[in-house]
Amino acid sequence: MILQMTRPVQAGLRQERKYEVNSNHLANGDTTGFKKDLLSFDSMMKANLSVDLTQGDVISTENKLDMALFDEGFFKVETPAGVRYTRNGNFHLDNQGRIVDSLGHPVLGEAGGPMVVDGTNLYVSEGGDVEVDGEIIGRLSVVTFEDTKKVEKEGSGYFIYKGDPADEIPPQNILVKQGSLERSNVSVVQEMTEMIDIYRMYEASQKMMQTFDEVDGRTINEVGKLM
């Protein structure tokens, strides 16, 4: 009976974890550059999360400081905690003329430092070259990794690489789209459908646990009467 009771309990816990992930997806359906999680369970029913790095839809904003990446790759950003990676190209200029992200952290160029804009006419090529008033000032640092399974989400749109930083490699095809942003790769309709399925499975697990409780209760009462 204990083993039988364990199964619906485990099933219920799995559905709770799925619900947490699903709810986070729905909450970030409109978050620029957001990547959804892939949830799996090992033989011990431990939950494991990995990042789904598939491309989100790209929309035009006509803002020269908005930049979207097509296919693979990440922008590099210098944060107080160190270098982080992002797909959120919603950039602007700070009071020093540096290209910074939405949190004010400098976007790095291939030379290793921030990209500083001293001029008015800004153009970014598909290869990431940054041109100001007709003069190229540098190239955006866009990188990927041989083993993207070691890429983990850290929050605030940032990713962190859990391997050797020396594993950074340039994407085979760097494609930067100026005046555009990449949307979340979450399908709200699909997530809503999954939410309904999760609820139904959780409800079924609860009913099974309730049934086992009732059986246990009857068994205890009957044994008590016999004694």
DRENLUMSE-51070 format. One record per residue (C-alpha): residue in three letters; y, z, x. Coordinates in steps of 0.02 Angstrom, whole numbers, padded with zeros to 5 digits, always signed. Layout:
<mardrens>
ALAYZX
...
</mardrens>
This chain:
<mardrens>
MET+00000+00000+00000
ILE+00119+00041+00143
LEU+00091-00131+00219
GLN+00118-00214+00051
MET+00279-00117+00027
THR+00341-00165+00202
ARG+00340-00351+00163
PRO+00467-00350+00020
VAL+00574-00228+00120
GLN+00576-00348+00267
ALA+00610-00494+00150
GLY+00756-00400+00075
LEU+00829-00361+00246
ARG+00814-00543+00296
GLN+00908-00596+00141
GLU+01045-00468+00178
ARG+01067-00541+00352
LYS+01071-00717+00281
TYR+01202-00660+00156
GLU+01313-00592+00296
VAL+01304-00757+00391
ASN+01329-00859+00233
SER+01480-00755+00181
ASN+01559-00779+00353
HIS+01535-00967+00338
LEU+01621-00970+00168
ALA+01765-00863+00234
ASN+01793-00988+00375
GLY+01771-01148+00277
ASP+01953-01195+00315
THR+01965-01120+00490
THR+02013-01251+00619
GLY+01875-01283+00746
PHE+01756-01156+00669
LYS+01571-01181+00704
LYS+01439-01110+00590
ASP+01293-01002+00647
LEU+01109-01046+00646
LEU+01005-00895+00595
SER+00822-00874+00641
PHE+00697-00731+00649
ASP+00569-00699+00785
SER+00391-00633+00760
MET+00459-00455+00753
MET+00583-00507+00616
LYS+00729-00483+00734
ALA+00878-00593+00687
ASN+00939-00719+00815
LEU+01101-00815+00803
SER+01147-00977+00890
VAL+01298-01089+00869
ASP+01293-01254+00777
LEU+01408-01364+00882
THR+01401-01517+00771
GLN+01565-01609+00744
GLY+01680-01557+00602
ASP+01789-01681+00506
VAL+01949-01731+00597
ILE+02110-01738+00497
SER+02280-01809+00545
THR+02428-01690+00554
GLU+02555-01801+00646
ASN+02602-01648+00749
LYS+02608-01704+00932
LEU+02543-01536+00992
ASP+02390-01537+00879
MET+02237-01602+00971
ALA+02060-01631+00912
LEU+01904-01660+01016
PHE+01774-01786+00960
ASP+01592-01751+00995
GLU+01557-01626+01137
GLY+01674-01520+01242
PHE+01793-01372+01235
PHE+01973-01341+01282
LYS+01992-01205+01414
VAL+02111-01061+01378
GLU+02170-00919+01489
THR+02161-00753+01394
PRO+02187-00573+01452
ALA+01997-00557+01454
GLY+01975-00713+01562
VAL+01941-00897+01528
ARG+01881-00937+01354
TYR+01834-01100+01268
THR+01891-01166+01100
ARG+01883-01315+00983
ASN+02042-01261+00895
GLY+02176-01379+00958
ASN+02318-01306+00853
PHE+02435-01291+01003
HIS+02622-01262+01024
LEU+02748-01230+01163
ASP+02798-01053+01212
ASN+02970-01003+01278
GLN+02916-01055+01453
GLY+02871-01230+01398
ARG+02685-01198+01419
ILE+02558-01274+01299
VAL+02477-01123+01217
ASP+02352-01095+01078
SER+02384-01013+00909
LEU+02371-00840+00990
GLY+02495-00884+01128
HIS+02368-00902+01268
PRO+02397-01042+01394
VAL+02292-01200+01381
LEU+02228-01246+01553
GLY+02238-01411+01643
GLU+02112-01483+01765
ALA+02217-01416+01909
GLY+02175-01240+01848
GLY+02345-01184+01785
PRO+02441-01194+01621
MET+02512-01360+01562
VAL+02703-01348+01568
VAL+02806-01472+01467
ASP+02983-01505+01530
GLY+03045-01644+01420
THR+03048-01708+01242
ASN+02929-01855+01226
LEU+02750-01792+01236
TYR+02599-01907+01237
VAL+02416-01860+01263
SER+02290-01997+01300
GLU+02113-02002+01234
GLY+02056-01952+01409
GLY+02165-01796+01403
ASP+02307-01854+01516
VAL+02470-01769+01468
GLU+02624-01877+01485
VAL+02802-01811+01465
ASP+02947-01934+01456
GLY+02838-02069+01535
GLU+02773-01962+01678
ILE+02595-01893+01687
ILE+02604-01706+01722
GLY+02417-01673+01724
ARG+02258-01681+01622
LEU+02190-01557+01496
SER+02035-01466+01555
VAL+01897-01516+01435
VAL+01723-01455+01482
THR+01548-01433+01416
PHE+01386-01359+01484
GLU+01212-01423+01522
ASP+01138-01282+01419
THR+01248-01259+01266
LYS+01125-01130+01197
LYS+01213-01006+01311
VAL+01377-01035+01219
GLU+01416-00890+01103
LYS+01557-00854+00983
GLU+01674-00713+01029
GLY+01795-00712+00882
SER+01972-00780+00853
GLY+01904-00957+00875
TYR+01847-00924+01053
PHE+01680-00959+01135
ILE+01610-00877+01291
TYR+01478-00947+01407
LYS+01339-00824+01450
GLY+01279-00921+01602
ASP+01354-00962+01772
PRO+01534-01027+01755
ALA+01485-01154+01888
ASP+01379-01236+01752
GLU+01537-01316+01681
ILE+01525-01505+01675
PRO+01642-01639+01606
PRO+01584-01715+01442
GLN+01510-01889+01461
ASN+01640-01957+01340
ILE+01802-01858+01331
LEU+01896-01908+01175
VAL+02055-01814+01132
LYS+02146-01862+00973
GLN+02329-01813+00976
GLY+02411-01770+00809
SER+02245-01715+00734
LEU+02140-01560+00707
GLU+01953-01534+00689
ARG+01904-01443+00532
SER+01763-01318+00514
ASN+01589-01394+00514
VAL+01545-01287+00363
SER+01500-01374+00200
VAL+01566-01257+00066
VAL+01458-01339-00068
GLN+01301-01317+00037
GLU+01345-01136+00077
MET+01373-01096-00108
THR+01203-01170-00149
GLU+01122-01066-00012
MET+01213-00912-00076
ILE+01130-00933-00246
ASP+00959-00953-00163
ILE+00988-00798-00056
TYR+01035-00696-00209
ARG+00879-00752-00303
MET+00765-00710-00156
TYR+00847-00541-00134
GLU+00828-00505-00318
ALA+00643-00551-00309
SER+00619-00432-00161
GLN+00702-00292-00258
LYS+00587-00321-00407
MET+00434-00316-00294
MET+00492-00151-00217
GLN+00523-00081-00392
THR+00348-00132-00444
PHE+00269-00044-00295
ASP+00372+00112-00334
GLU+00308+00112-00513
VAL+00127+00090-00454
ASP+00148+00233-00330
GLY+00222+00341-00468
ARG+00078+00308-00586
THR-00050+00339-00448
ILE+00028+00508-00404
ASN+00033+00560-00588
GLU-00148+00510-00619
VAL-00208+00603-00463
GLY-00112+00755-00520
LYS-00197+00751-00690
LEU-00370+00738-00611
MET-00334+00890-00503
</mardrens>
